[in-house]
Amino acid sequence: MSASPVVALRKAIRVHLLADAGFAAALGEKLYDEAPRGADPPYALFAEAQLRDWSADLSRGAEQLFAIGVTSTMRGLSEALELAQRVADLLDEAPLALQDHRLIDLRFLSMETRRDQNGRIARVNLRFRATTEYL
């Protein structure tokens, strides 16, 4: 059985982002599926993902719409926006190697900002679209 396209893509994204010196300097290893209790921002986390069939006559494929959130406690949105822009730049059209899948396309779609907990926490949600084929 092949790996889930969602899991395969997340693993490849994690490797790619943590290999970037700027990302690692700003966030270290703080790229989570779920932020641990008491985790201190800034950090990034994988948010929702939607998987759709993207098969053609001769090959099986998948389309993923997914989000990555960047969280910060710095006043204003500048830190969260700068970190989010770095993630968007690193992932847009990145040539990632996936286990049991071939990445066809990875595109940045949109960015959304919001504040939580009476304005103390800034969050930027990035939305992406990826298409993959099963190997």
Solvent accessible surface area in square Angstrom, and as a share of the most:
residue,aa,sasa,rsa
1,M,242,1.08
2,S,41,0.26
3,A,25,0.20
4,S,50,0.32
5,P,7,0.05
6,V,31,0.18
7,V,71,0.41
8,A,1,0.01
9,L,2,0.01
10,R,57,0.21
11,K,114,0.48
12,A,10,0.08
13,I,1,0.00
14,R,82,0.30
15,V,108,0.62
16,H,55,0.24
17,L,0,0.00
18,L,40,0.20
19,A,84,0.65
20,D,29,0.15
21,A,85,0.66
22,G,25,0.24
23,F,2,0.01
24,A,38,0.30
25,A,92,0.71
26,A,46,0.36
27,L,4,0.02
28,G,33,0.32
29,E,118,0.53
30,K,55,0.23
31,L,4,0.02
32,Y,46,0.17
33,D,100,0.52
34,E,143,0.64
35,A,26,0.20
36,P,70,0.44
37,R,242,0.88
38,G,70,0.67
39,A,27,0.21
40,D,103,0.53
41,P,32,0.20
42,P,28,0.17
43,Y,27,0.10
44,A,0,0.00
45,L,22,0.11
46,F,10,0.04
47,A,21,0.16
48,E,99,0.44
49,A,42,0.32
50,Q,94,0.42
51,L,82,0.41
52,R,114,0.41
53,D,118,0.61
54,W,103,0.36
55,S,53,0.34
56,A,71,0.55
57,D,146,0.75
58,L,178,0.88
59,S,43,0.28
60,R,145,0.53
61,G,3,0.03
62,A,3,0.02
63,E,21,0.09
64,Q,3,0.01
65,L,47,0.23
66,F,9,0.04
67,A,1,0.01
68,I,0,0.00
69,G,0,0.00
70,V,0,0.00
71,T,7,0.04
72,S,1,0.01
73,T,70,0.41
74,M,113,0.50
75,R,228,0.83
76,G,37,0.35
77,L,46,0.23
78,S,69,0.44
79,E,45,0.20
80,A,0,0.00
81,L,64,0.32
82,E,125,0.56
83,L,17,0.08
84,A,0,0.00
85,Q,83,0.37
86,R,98,0.36
87,V,0,0.00
88,A,3,0.03
89,D,96,0.50
90,L,42,0.21
91,L,0,0.00
92,D,56,0.29
93,E,104,0.46
94,A,9,0.07
95,P,129,0.81
96,L,17,0.08
97,A,96,0.74
98,L,18,0.09
99,Q,106,0.47
100,D,50,0.26
101,H,3,0.01
102,R,126,0.46
103,L,25,0.12
104,I,66,0.33
105,D,37,0.19
106,L,2,0.01
107,R,106,0.39
108,F,66,0.28
109,L,93,0.46
110,S,50,0.32
111,M,64,0.28
112,E,90,0.40
113,T,58,0.33
114,R,109,0.40
115,R,100,0.36
116,D,46,0.24
117,Q,108,0.48
118,N,158,0.81
119,G,34,0.32
120,R,157,0.57
121,I,30,0.15
122,A,0,0.00
123,R,40,0.15
124,V,0,0.00
125,N,11,0.06
126,L,0,0.00
127,R,88,0.32
128,F,0,0.00
129,R,69,0.25
130,A,0,0.00
131,T,1,0.01
132,T,1,0.01
133,E,39,0.17
134,Y,51,0.20
135,L,149,0.74
